[in-house]
Amino acid sequence: MKIFIRKIKDKFKNIKLDIWNIYIINTDIFWRLFSQKNITLSSIKGASLIHIKKAPGPYIIAADPYFISEKIILFESIARGNGNGCIFKYDLSTERYFKLDLDNSLHYSFPRSFKYNGNTYLTFECHNIKGVCIYLVEDLLSLKLKKVSTDFSSEDKKYRIIDPIIKEEKDGLELRCSCLESQNREQLVFFADNHRADLKFKLKKRIILSDCIQEIKGKTMRSAGGELVYQNKDYLPMQMHRDSYGDGVWLFQEKRRHIDQEETVIKVIDRSSERCCFGPHTINYSPNREYIALDLCFKDIQLFYLKIYWLLIKYFSRVTRLIING
């Protein structure tokens, strides 16, 4: 069995995958391209000020960019060996990479931060486990982290959460995400009261895609970053897809209703993409909103084969454990 697994690894180790990259461009230029429906890989490359590639070493892709400060970006790079997402810090000044100290057996993506009671926290998608994944930043310079658990009765623990976004509101924290249980076909909105010492989220509403909008009928939606301002209006960016991952980003303007209402109608504003291209699938402002970071890539059949490789490795690893323990 070990010899077979080694042969599989040797077969796939030379696959080169530097197809998903991060680009940083001026905000005004991005919105000009957006209004022209010209968010393509070639136009973004041409306007890009900074291009961030995959982390050095046995990793593929650079995706899910997020500014934790004006000069520091967090992003996901996938470990070639097992397909798990790892989170890296990239210093725009020194062009140096630093891998965050997280559990290597879990898959992490979609890094974000929020401030609460004078502290800075990081959140990640980690759908291997149920509940929102939160870390306290004990040291901002080195990004020393401490795992934070929500209350045992917190309602986020019922779901395997996808692309969580937490922001501080007047009376507490709002958590917006999708989940594997609903197959990414709705957005969940939770709220945690700030009068409690611990974090206890309660599900307040579900945002469900309206089937009356023909362009998005049958598609799934996931968060694509924080709120964006376009033509003096606030929008929620969503990554939409039906047949492939990362069909592009749509902007939605939520029609506000009562906070406890089960369904909220949302309206599609615009969308731009390229048939031969994945993405953009995450878009975030820099803190001063002067720049936008986003990720794009060409479709590559090698990624399909690498996914098969990861599935085979996981399958035969389970079989090996069963034989050893049996």
C-alpha positions as CSV (number, residue, x, y, z in Angstrom):
1,M,0.0,0.0,0.0
2,K,2.8,2.4,0.9
3,I,4.6,1.6,-2.4
4,F,1.4,2.4,-4.3
5,I,0.9,5.7,-2.5
6,R,4.5,6.6,-3.2
7,K,4.0,5.9,-6.9
8,I,1.0,8.2,-7.0
9,K,3.0,10.9,-5.3
10,D,5.8,10.5,-7.8
11,K,3.3,10.7,-10.7
12,F,1.9,14.0,-9.6
13,K,4.8,15.8,-7.9
14,N,5.9,17.5,-11.1
15,I,2.6,19.1,-11.9
16,K,3.2,22.9,-12.0
17,L,0.4,25.0,-10.7
18,D,1.0,28.7,-10.5
19,I,-2.4,29.5,-12.0
20,W,-4.2,31.4,-9.3
21,N,-2.6,34.7,-8.4
22,I,-3.3,37.9,-6.4
23,Y,-3.3,41.3,-8.0
24,I,-3.4,44.7,-6.3
25,I,-4.7,47.7,-8.3
26,N,-5.8,51.2,-7.7
27,T,-9.5,51.4,-6.6
28,D,-10.5,54.0,-9.1
29,I,-9.1,52.0,-12.0
30,F,-10.9,48.8,-10.7
31,W,-14.3,50.5,-10.7
32,R,-13.6,52.0,-14.1
33,L,-13.0,48.5,-15.5
34,F,-16.0,47.2,-13.6
35,S,-18.3,49.8,-15.1
36,Q,-17.0,48.9,-18.5
37,K,-17.6,45.2,-17.8
38,N,-14.0,44.6,-18.4
39,I,-12.8,42.7,-15.3
40,T,-10.7,40.2,-17.3
41,L,-7.4,38.6,-16.5
42,S,-5.6,40.6,-19.2
43,S,-7.1,44.0,-18.0
44,I,-6.3,43.3,-14.4
45,K,-2.7,42.2,-15.2
46,G,-2.3,45.4,-17.2
47,A,-3.5,47.6,-14.4
48,S,-1.8,45.7,-11.6
49,L,0.6,47.5,-9.3
50,I,1.6,44.4,-7.3
51,H,1.5,40.7,-8.3
52,I,1.6,38.1,-5.5
53,K,2.3,34.5,-6.5
54,K,2.0,31.3,-4.5
55,A,4.0,30.9,-1.3
56,P,7.5,29.4,-1.8
57,G,7.9,25.7,-1.2
58,P,5.4,22.8,-1.7
59,Y,2.4,25.0,-2.2
60,I,0.1,26.0,-5.1
61,I,-2.0,29.2,-5.7
62,A,-2.3,32.5,-4.0
63,A,-6.0,33.3,-3.3
64,D,-8.4,35.0,-0.9
65,P,-6.3,38.2,-0.4
66,Y,-7.1,40.3,2.7
67,F,-5.4,43.5,3.9
68,I,-4.7,43.2,7.7
69,S,-2.8,46.5,7.4
70,E,-1.7,48.9,4.6
71,K,1.5,46.8,4.1
72,I,0.5,43.3,5.2
73,I,-1.8,40.9,3.2
74,L,-3.1,37.5,4.4
75,F,-3.8,34.9,1.8
76,E,-4.4,31.2,1.2
77,S,-1.9,28.9,-0.4
78,I,-2.7,25.2,-0.7
79,A,-0.3,22.5,0.4
80,R,0.5,20.3,-2.6
81,G,0.8,17.1,-0.5
82,N,-2.7,17.0,1.0
83,G,-4.7,19.8,-0.5
84,N,-5.2,21.6,2.8
85,G,-5.3,25.4,2.7
86,C,-2.6,27.3,4.6
87,I,-2.7,30.9,5.5
88,F,0.4,33.1,4.8
89,K,1.3,36.7,5.7
90,Y,2.9,38.7,2.9
91,D,4.8,41.9,3.6
92,L,4.4,44.3,0.6
93,S,7.5,46.2,1.7
94,T,9.9,43.4,2.0
95,E,8.2,40.9,-0.3
96,R,8.6,38.2,2.4
97,Y,6.2,35.3,3.2
98,F,5.4,34.0,6.6
99,K,3.2,30.9,7.3
100,L,0.7,31.3,10.2
101,D,0.9,28.7,12.9
102,L,-2.3,26.7,12.4
103,D,-3.3,23.1,12.5
104,N,-1.8,21.4,9.4
105,S,-4.4,18.7,9.4
106,L,-7.2,21.2,8.7
107,H,-8.1,23.3,5.6
108,Y,-8.1,27.1,6.1
109,S,-9.1,29.8,3.7
110,F,-10.8,33.2,3.5
111,P,-8.8,35.1,6.2
112,R,-10.3,38.3,7.7
113,S,-10.0,40.4,10.9
114,F,-12.3,42.2,13.2
115,K,-11.8,44.3,16.4
116,Y,-13.8,43.7,19.5
117,N,-13.4,45.1,23.1
118,G,-10.0,46.5,22.2
119,N,-8.6,43.3,20.8
120,T,-7.9,42.1,17.2
121,Y,-9.2,38.8,16.0
122,L,-8.7,36.7,12.9
123,T,-11.4,34.5,11.3
124,F,-10.9,31.8,8.7
125,E,-13.0,29.4,6.8
126,C,-12.4,25.9,8.3
127,H,-15.2,23.7,7.1
128,N,-13.6,20.5,8.5
129,I,-15.3,21.4,11.8
130,K,-18.6,23.0,12.8
131,G,-18.7,26.5,14.1
132,V,-16.9,29.8,13.2
133,C,-13.1,29.6,13.4
134,I,-11.8,32.5,15.5
135,Y,-8.3,33.4,16.7
136,L,-7.2,36.1,19.1
137,V,-4.2,38.0,17.8
138,E,-1.9,38.1,20.8
139,D,0.9,39.9,18.9
140,L,0.1,41.9,15.8
141,L,3.7,42.1,14.5
142,S,4.4,38.4,14.7
143,L,0.7,37.3,14.3
144,K,0.9,35.1,17.4
145,L,-2.5,33.5,17.6
146,K,-4.7,31.9,20.3
147,K,-7.8,29.8,19.4
148,V,-11.1,31.3,20.7
149,S,-14.2,29.1,21.2
150,T,-17.7,30.4,21.1
151,D,-20.2,29.4,23.8
152,F,-21.2,25.7,23.9
153,S,-24.8,26.7,23.0
154,S,-23.8,29.2,20.3
155,E,-25.9,28.5,17.2
156,D,-22.9,28.8,14.8
157,K,-21.8,25.3,16.1
158,K,-24.7,23.7,14.1
159,Y,-23.1,24.5,10.8
160,R,-19.9,23.9,8.8
161,I,-19.3,27.6,8.0
162,I,-18.1,28.9,4.7
163,D,-16.4,32.3,4.1
164,P,-17.3,34.0,7.5
165,I,-17.3,37.7,7.9
166,I,-17.6,39.2,11.4
167,K,-18.0,42.9,12.0
168,E,-18.7,45.0,15.1
169,E,-22.1,46.5,15.3
170,K,-23.6,48.9,17.9
171,D,-24.7,46.2,20.3
172,G,-22.5,43.3,19.5
173,L,-21.1,41.3,16.6
174,E,-22.7,40.3,13.3
175,L,-21.5,37.1,11.6
176,R,-22.4,36.6,7.9
177,C,-21.6,33.4,6.1
178,S,-22.8,30.5,4.0
179,C,-22.6,26.8,5.1
180,L,-22.2,23.4,3.6
181,E,-25.5,22.2,5.1
182,S,-27.4,24.5,2.7
183,Q,-25.0,23.8,-0.2
184,N,-24.1,27.5,-0.3
185,R,-27.6,28.5,-1.5
186,E,-28.3,31.0,1.2
187,Q,-26.5,33.4,3.5
188,L,-26.8,33.0,7.2
189,V,-26.7,36.1,9.5
190,F,-25.9,35.6,13.2
191,F,-25.7,38.1,16.0
192,A,-23.7,38.0,19.3
193,D,-24.8,40.3,22.1
194,N,-21.8,42.3,23.6
195,H,-23.2,42.2,27.1
196,R,-21.9,38.6,27.4
197,A,-18.3,37.8,28.5
198,D,-18.2,35.0,25.9
199,L,-19.3,34.8,22.3
200,K,-22.8,33.3,21.8
201,F,-24.2,33.7,18.3
202,K,-27.9,33.4,17.5
203,L,-29.2,32.9,14.0
204,K,-31.2,36.0,13.1
205,K,-32.1,35.6,9.4
206,R,-31.4,33.8,6.1
207,I,-30.8,35.6,2.9
208,I,-32.1,33.4,0.1
209,L,-31.5,33.8,-3.6
210,S,-34.6,34.8,-5.5
211,D,-35.5,32.4,-8.3
212,C,-37.2,35.1,-10.1
213,I,-33.8,36.5,-11.2
214,Q,-33.1,34.4,-14.2
215,E,-29.4,35.2,-14.4
216,I,-28.7,33.6,-11.0
217,K,-31.3,30.8,-10.9
218,G,-29.6,27.6,-10.0
219,K,-26.4,29.2,-8.9
220,T,-24.8,29.0,-5.5
221,M,-23.3,32.0,-3.6
222,R,-20.5,32.5,-1.3
223,S,-19.0,35.7,0.3
224,A,-16.4,37.4,-1.9
225,G,-15.1,39.9,0.7
226,G,-16.4,42.8,2.8
227,E,-18.8,45.5,1.7
228,L,-17.9,47.4,-1.4
229,V,-18.9,51.0,-2.2
230,Y,-19.8,51.6,-5.8
231,Q,-21.4,54.9,-7.0
232,N,-22.0,55.9,-3.4
233,K,-24.0,52.8,-2.6
234,D,-23.0,49.8,-0.4
235,Y,-23.0,46.3,-1.9
236,L,-22.3,42.8,-0.8
237,P,-19.9,41.1,-3.2
238,M,-20.8,37.4,-3.8
239,Q,-18.9,34.7,-5.7
240,M,-21.4,32.9,-7.9
241,H,-21.1,29.6,-9.7
242,R,-23.2,26.9,-11.3
243,D,-20.9,24.7,-13.3
244,S,-17.4,25.7,-12.1
245,Y,-15.7,27.3,-9.1
246,G,-15.4,31.1,-9.4
247,D,-17.7,32.2,-12.2
248,G,-17.1,35.8,-11.1
249,V,-18.2,38.3,-8.6
250,W,-21.7,39.8,-8.5
251,L,-22.7,42.8,-6.4
252,F,-25.9,42.5,-4.4
253,Q,-27.9,45.3,-2.7
254,E,-29.9,43.8,0.2
255,K,-33.4,45.1,0.6
256,R,-33.5,45.7,4.3
257,R,-36.4,44.2,6.2
258,H,-36.9,43.2,9.8
259,I,-33.9,41.6,11.3
260,D,-35.8,38.4,12.3
261,Q,-37.4,37.9,8.9
262,E,-36.6,34.5,7.3
263,E,-36.2,35.6,3.7
264,T,-34.7,38.7,2.2
265,V,-34.9,39.6,-1.5
266,I,-31.6,40.6,-3.1
267,K,-31.0,42.1,-6.4
268,V,-28.2,41.5,-8.9
269,I,-26.4,44.7,-9.9
270,D,-23.6,43.6,-12.3
271,R,-21.2,40.9,-13.0
272,S,-18.1,40.6,-15.2
273,S,-16.0,37.5,-16.1
274,E,-14.1,35.7,-18.8
275,R,-14.9,32.3,-20.2
276,C,-11.4,31.0,-19.9
277,C,-10.8,32.5,-16.5
278,F,-11.8,31.7,-12.9
279,G,-12.6,34.7,-10.7
280,P,-12.3,37.2,-9.4
281,H,-13.5,35.2,-6.4
282,T,-12.3,37.4,-3.5
283,I,-12.2,41.2,-3.5
284,N,-11.1,43.4,-0.6
285,Y,-10.2,47.0,0.0
286,S,-6.9,48.2,1.6
287,P,-7.6,49.9,5.0
288,N,-7.6,53.4,3.4
289,R,-9.6,52.1,0.4
290,E,-6.9,53.4,-2.0
291,Y,-6.3,49.9,-3.4
292,I,-8.2,46.7,-4.1
293,A,-6.7,43.2,-3.9
294,L,-8.3,40.4,-5.9
295,D,-7.5,36.9,-7.2
296,L,-7.8,35.6,-10.8
297,C,-6.6,32.6,-12.7
298,F,-6.8,30.7,-16.0
299,K,-8.7,27.5,-16.0
300,D,-6.2,24.6,-16.0
301,I,-7.0,20.9,-16.4
302,Q,-3.9,20.1,-14.2
303,L,-5.8,21.3,-11.2
304,F,-8.5,18.7,-11.9
305,Y,-5.9,15.9,-11.9
306,L,-4.4,17.3,-8.7
307,K,-7.8,17.1,-7.0
308,I,-8.0,13.4,-8.0
309,Y,-4.6,12.9,-6.5
310,W,-5.7,14.4,-3.1
311,L,-8.8,12.2,-3.1
312,L,-6.7,9.1,-3.8
313,I,-4.2,10.0,-1.1
314,K,-6.9,10.5,1.5
315,Y,-8.7,7.3,0.5
316,F,-5.6,5.0,0.6
317,S,-4.5,6.7,3.9
318,R,-7.8,5.7,5.4
319,V,-7.5,2.1,4.0
320,T,-4.0,1.9,5.4
321,R,-5.1,3.0,8.9
322,L,-8.0,0.5,8.8
323,I,-5.6,-2.3,7.9
324,I,-3.1,-1.3,10.7
325,N,-5.9,-1.0,13.3
326,G,-7.8,-4.0,12.1
